[in-house]
């Protein structure tokens, strides 16, 4: 294979590389060799390369694969199970009891396969997960051909997965050792929340994170009730407690981060922490409105997550893009507070950066892995098209995703997933519905 021979050439109406920021390349081609992007020439110059496969998408926009920075993938099997309830009622009286009855490797594998099918068809190529039986999460993601940051969950309470915090850590770290180096799988330490993990366990998490260079993925300041619990038990707000325990580092992904005062925003910024913004979940559980514009202004890196399907109820990151942009404007009282290009950057390079993967994914740059999403803008809802970035964020729907490549491999073609049997995945979901409903 010569330097002018490539595996894949995609001719597109537009390419939004994300880096450089806010740029659009019109009538350009994207060339892939050995799973990586090798060139982004104008289409009228792309014939200088010989391609093994040539895809014509003149009405489409190409973007980097979307990164879902926070989800509980297996909870697709609890979608719609306990709706319209406050967070603690939802968790303590419905979700946790159901999980204690039903969660198993088979539950997690089947639920994660359903989540992967949904996310792939909506343009998500990488997801950051937090759930039990992480080995089943990793197996399902690899079967689907998706990238996953598998969360090594830690709580102090016993579950069907582990008996105590030490058991969770031992199982999680053994799993990491088994899968380390896999092209599609990375890991995060995932202590659930300040109200479910004690000081001793959090100190161990901080130690392992530093020794193994692992991100920490944790629900933080999701509700005012959580903050009040922290003050009553520990005498300080949860974020201050985490700071004292050494968890505020450039590896921390603070999920939700809804209730932050100005000092706490500065604290996150000063430590280089990241935030996973989950707008739909925050609205559905009435948790509040995260101060995203203020976080961005302070220099905090923000990504976007769907949360689990039990509290959203969709794993549709394109929908989250639009909502994040609109809420960012509304909360800040400024229509320019969160422009479309910034929202798209959050859902791609922002998520990749939080996971420590920004050198590999998150933007369409020469040398990076070819994680690519094609979105058909030649639909009534996205015509006429003056600005492809604005059209994507404010007008497009996930049903307009036509093709997805991960590492240059075609995972979705013409809206059909190539790696998972949709009928079989949905049939398994029906089986679980029968068990759980009964």
C-alpha positions in Angstrom: 0.0 0.0 0.0 1.5 3.3 -1.0 1.0 6.7 0.7 -1.6 7.6 -1.9 -3.6 4.4 -1.3 -6.3 4.5 1.4 -8.9 2.1 2.8 -11.8 4.5 2.8 -12.7 7.8 1.2 -15.8 9.7 2.2 -17.0 12.6 0.1 -19.2 14.9 2.2 -21.2 18.1 1.8 -19.6 19.4 4.9 -17.0 18.3 7.5 -17.1 19.8 11.0 -13.7 18.8 12.5 -14.3 20.4 15.9 -10.6 21.2 16.0 -10.0 23.9 14.8 -13.0 25.2 16.7 -16.1 26.5 14.9 -14.7 25.5 11.4 -16.7 24.0 8.6 -15.1 22.4 5.5 -17.5 22.5 2.5 -17.3 19.9 -0.2 -14.3 18.0 1.4 -13.3 14.4 1.6 -12.1 12.4 4.6 -9.5 9.7 3.9 -8.7 6.7 6.2 -5.9 4.3 6.3 -5.4 1.6 9.0 -8.2 3.0 11.1 -6.8 6.6 11.2 -7.5 9.8 9.4 -4.7 10.6 6.9 -6.1 13.5 5.0 -9.0 16.0 4.7 -8.6 17.4 1.2 -11.2 19.3 -0.9 -13.2 16.7 -2.9 -11.9 18.0 -6.2 -8.4 17.1 -5.0 -9.2 13.7 -3.5 -8.6 11.8 -6.7 -4.9 12.0 -5.9 -5.6 9.1 -3.6 -6.7 5.6 -4.6 -9.4 4.3 -2.2 -10.5 0.7 -1.6 -13.9 2.0 -0.6 -15.5 5.2 -1.8 -18.6 6.6 -0.1 -20.5 9.6 -1.6 -22.5 11.7 0.9 -23.1 15.0 -0.7 -26.0 16.0 1.5 -24.4 14.9 4.7 -22.2 16.5 7.4 -19.4 14.5 9.0 -18.7 15.0 12.7 -16.4 13.2 15.2 -18.1 10.3 17.0 -20.1 11.6 19.9 -18.9 10.8 23.4 -21.5 10.0 26.0 -19.7 11.2 29.2 -22.1 9.6 31.7 -24.5 6.7 31.5 -25.6 3.5 33.2 -26.0 1.5 30.0 -27.6 -1.6 31.5 -30.4 0.5 32.9 -32.1 0.5 29.5 -33.9 -2.5 30.9 -35.4 -0.2 33.5 -36.5 2.4 31.0 -39.9 3.7 32.1 -40.0 1.5 35.2 -40.4 4.3 37.8 -41.1 7.6 36.2 -42.1 11.1 37.6 -40.5 10.7 41.0 -37.9 12.6 43.0 -34.3 11.3 42.9 -34.2 9.7 46.4 -37.7 8.2 46.2 -36.8 6.9 42.7 -33.6 5.3 43.9 -34.5 4.0 47.3 -38.0 2.7 46.7 -37.8 1.6 43.1 -34.5 1.4 41.3 -32.3 -0.1 44.1 -34.8 -2.8 45.1 -35.3 -3.8 41.4 -31.5 -4.0 40.9 -31.1 -6.1 44.0 -33.7 -8.6 42.6 -32.5 -8.7 39.0 -29.0 -7.4 38.4 -26.7 -10.1 37.1 -24.1 -10.5 34.4 -26.8 -11.5 32.0 -28.9 -8.5 32.9 -26.0 -6.1 32.4 -24.9 -7.7 29.1 -28.4 -7.6 27.6 -29.1 -4.1 28.9 -25.8 -2.8 27.6 -26.3 -4.4 24.2 -29.6 -2.6 23.9 -27.9 0.7 25.0 -25.2 0.2 22.4 -27.7 -0.4 19.7 -29.5 2.8 20.6 -26.4 4.9 21.0 -24.7 3.7 17.8 -27.8 4.6 15.7 -27.7 8.0 17.3 -24.0 8.7 16.5 -22.4 7.8 19.9 -19.1 6.0 19.4 -17.8 6.1 23.0 -19.5 5.9 26.3 -18.4 6.4 29.9 -20.3 3.8 32.0 -21.0 3.3 35.7 -22.6 0.1 36.7 -22.2 -3.3 38.2 -20.6 -6.3 36.5 -18.3 -4.1 34.4 -16.9 -7.2 32.6 -20.3 -7.7 31.0 -20.4 -4.0 30.0 -17.0 -4.3 28.3 -18.0 -7.6 26.6 -21.2 -6.0 25.2 -19.4 -2.9 24.0 -16.7 -4.9 22.2 -19.3 -7.0 20.6 -21.0 -3.8 19.3 -17.6 -2.4 18.1 -18.0 0.6 20.5 -15.5 2.3 22.7 -16.3 2.2 26.4 -14.7 3.6 29.5 -15.9 1.0 31.9 -16.6 2.2 35.4 -15.2 0.3 38.3 -18.0 1.0 40.6 -17.6 1.5 44.4 -20.2 1.7 47.0 -20.1 0.8 50.7 -23.4 -1.2 50.6 -23.6 -4.9 49.5 -25.2 -5.7 46.2 -25.4 -8.8 44.0 -22.1 -7.7 42.5 -19.9 -7.3 45.7 -20.1 -7.3 49.5 -18.2 -4.2 50.5 -16.0 -1.4 49.1 -12.9 -3.5 49.2 -14.7 -6.3 47.3 -15.8 -3.8 44.6 -12.3 -2.4 44.3 -10.6 -5.9 44.1 -13.0 -7.1 41.4 -12.7 -3.8 39.4 -9.0 -3.7 39.5 -8.7 -7.4 38.5 -10.9 -6.6 35.5 -8.8 -3.7 34.5 -5.7 -5.9 34.6 -7.4 -8.5 32.4 -8.5 -6.0 29.8 -5.7 -3.4 29.9 -4.5 -2.5 26.4 -7.7 -3.4 24.6 -8.2 -1.1 21.6 -11.9 -0.3 22.6 -11.8 -0.5 26.4 -10.5 1.9 29.0 -11.4 2.3 32.6 -12.5 4.8 35.3 -12.8 4.4 39.0 -16.4 5.0 39.7 -17.3 5.7 43.4 -21.1 6.2 43.1 -21.6 9.4 45.2 -20.5 11.1 48.4 -23.6 9.8 50.2 -23.0 6.2 49.3 -19.2 6.0 49.8 -17.4 6.7 53.1 -14.1 8.4 53.7 -12.0 5.3 54.0 -13.2 4.0 50.7 -12.7 7.4 49.0 -9.2 7.6 50.2 -8.5 4.2 48.6 -10.1 5.4 45.4 -7.8 8.5 45.4 -4.7 6.3 46.0 -5.5 3.8 43.2 -6.4 6.6 40.8 -3.0 8.3 41.4 -1.1 5.0 41.2 -2.8 3.7 38.1 -3.5 7.0 36.3 -7.2 6.3 36.2 -10.0 9.0 36.0 -12.5 9.2 38.8 -16.2 9.2 37.6 -18.6 10.2 40.4 -22.1 11.8 40.9 -21.4 15.1 42.7 -23.8 17.9 43.9 -26.7 16.5 41.9 -29.4 17.7 44.4 -29.7 20.1 47.3 -30.8 17.1 49.4 -27.5 15.4 48.7 -25.6 18.5 49.9 -27.7 18.8 53.0 -27.0 15.1 53.8 -23.3 15.8 53.5 -23.4 18.8 55.8 -25.4 16.9 58.4 -23.0 13.8 58.4 -19.6 15.4 57.7 -20.0 19.1 58.6 -19.1 20.3 55.1 -20.5 20.4 51.7 -19.6 17.2 49.6 -17.2 19.0 47.3 -15.2 20.4 50.2 -15.1 16.9 51.7 -13.8 15.4 48.4 -11.2 18.1 48.2 -9.9 17.3 51.7 -9.7 13.6 50.7 -7.6 14.4 47.6 -10.2 13.5 44.9 -10.2 16.9 43.2 -7.6 16.3 40.5 -7.4 16.7 36.7 -8.7 13.1 36.6 -12.1 13.9 38.3 -15.3 13.8 36.2 -17.9 15.4 38.4 -21.3 14.1 37.1 -24.3 16.6 37.2 -22.6 19.3 39.3 -25.9 21.1 39.4 -25.7 22.9 42.8 -22.4 24.8 42.8 -21.6 28.2 44.3 -19.0 30.5 42.9 -16.3 29.3 45.2 -17.0 25.7 44.2 -16.8 26.6 40.5 -13.4 28.2 41.1 -12.3 25.1 43.1 -13.2 22.7 40.2 -11.4 25.0 37.7 -8.3 25.4 39.9 -7.9 21.6 40.1 -8.5 21.0 36.4 -11.6 18.9 37.1 -14.2 18.0 34.4 -18.0 18.1 34.5 -20.4 15.7 32.9 -23.6 17.7 32.1 -26.8 15.6 31.9 -29.5 18.1 31.1 -32.5 15.8 30.4 -31.9 13.8 33.6 -31.5 16.9 35.7 -34.8 18.2 34.4 -36.7 14.9 34.7 -35.7 14.4 38.3 -36.2 18.1 39.0 -32.6 18.2 40.3 -32.1 21.8 39.0 -30.1 23.7 36.4 -26.4 23.3 36.1 -24.4 26.5 35.8 -22.7 25.5 32.5 -21.9 28.9 31.2 -20.3 29.9 34.5 -18.3 26.6 34.5 -17.1 27.2 30.9 -16.2 30.8 31.7 -14.1 29.7 34.6 -12.2 27.3 32.3 -13.8 24.0 33.4 -13.9 21.3 30.7 -17.5 20.2 30.3 -18.8 17.1 28.4 -22.3 15.9 27.9 -24.0 12.7 29.1 -27.4 11.2 28.8 -27.4 9.5 32.3 -29.2 6.1 32.3 -32.3 5.4 30.3 -34.2 5.0 33.6 -33.9 8.7 34.3 -33.8 10.3 30.9 -35.4 8.1 29.1 -33.3 8.2 25.9 -29.6 7.7 25.1 -29.8 10.4 22.4 -26.8 12.7 22.6 -28.0 14.8 19.7 -31.1 15.6 21.7 -28.9 16.4 24.7 -26.8 18.7 22.5 -29.8 20.9 21.7 -31.1 20.9 25.2 -27.7 21.7 26.7 -27.3 24.7 24.3 -30.8 26.0 25.1 -30.6 25.6 28.9 -27.1 27.2 28.9 -28.6 30.3 27.3 -31.6 30.3 29.6 -29.7 29.8 32.9 -27.2 32.5 31.9 -29.8 34.9 30.6 -27.6 35.3 27.5 -28.4 33.9 24.1 -24.7 33.9 23.2 -23.7 32.0 26.4 -23.5 28.6 24.8 -23.3 28.8 21.0 -23.9 25.7 18.8 -20.2 25.1 18.1 -19.4 25.1 21.8 -22.2 22.6 22.5 -20.9 20.2 19.8 -17.3 20.5 21.2 -18.6 19.5 24.6 -20.2 16.4 23.1 -17.1 15.3 21.3 -13.7 16.7 22.3 -14.9 17.7 25.7 -15.9 14.2 26.6 -12.7 12.7 25.0 -10.6 15.1 27.1 -12.3 14.2 30.3 -11.6 10.5 29.7 -8.0 11.2 28.7 -8.6 10.1 25.1 -8.3 13.5 23.4 -5.1 12.4 21.6 -7.1 9.6 19.9 -10.7 10.7 19.5 -13.0 13.7 19.8 -12.1 15.6 16.6 -11.5 14.8 12.9 -7.8 15.5 12.7 -5.0 13.9 10.7 -3.5 11.1 12.8 -6.5 10.5 15.0 -8.7 7.4 15.0 -11.4 7.5 12.4 -14.4 7.7 14.7 -16.9 9.4 12.3 -20.6 10.1 12.1 -22.5 11.1 9.0 -25.7 13.0 9.5 -28.1 13.6 6.6 -29.0 17.3 6.5 -31.0 16.9 3.3 -34.2 16.4 5.3 -37.2 18.8 5.7 -36.3 19.7 9.3 -32.7 20.7 8.3 -33.4 22.6 5.1 -32.4 25.2 4.0 -29.0 24.9 5.5 -27.1 28.2 6.1 -24.9 27.0 8.9 -24.3 23.3 9.3 -23.2 23.5 12.9 -26.3 25.4 14.0 -28.4 23.1 11.9 -27.0 20.1 13.5 -27.4 21.4 17.1 -30.7 23.1 16.8 -32.6 21.2 14.1 -31.3 17.7 13.4 -32.6 14.6 15.1 -30.8 11.3 15.8 -32.9 9.6 13.2 -30.8 11.6 10.6 -27.7 9.6 11.5 -27.0 7.4 8.5 -23.5 6.0 9.0 -21.0 5.5 11.8 -17.4 4.4 11.6 -15.3 3.5 14.6 -11.6 3.1 13.9 -12.5 3.2 10.3 -14.8 0.2 10.5 -18.4 0.7 9.3 -20.5 0.0 12.4 -23.8 1.6 11.1 -24.6 1.7 7.4 -27.7 3.5 6.1 -29.1 3.5 9.6 -28.7 -0.2 10.2 -26.3 -1.5 12.9 -23.8 -4.0 11.4 -22.6 -5.5 14.6 -25.7 -6.3 16.6 -28.9 -8.1 15.6 -31.6 -5.6 16.5 -34.4 -8.1 16.5 -32.5 -10.4 18.9 -31.4 -7.5 21.2 -35.0 -6.3 21.5 -36.4 -9.8 22.0 -34.1 -10.1 25.1 -35.4 -6.8 26.4 -38.9 -8.2 26.1 -37.8 -11.2 28.2 -36.4 -8.9 30.9 -39.6 -6.8 30.9 -41.6 -9.8 31.7 -39.4 -10.8 34.6 -39.1 -7.3 36.1 -42.9 -6.4 35.7 -43.9 -9.6 37.4 
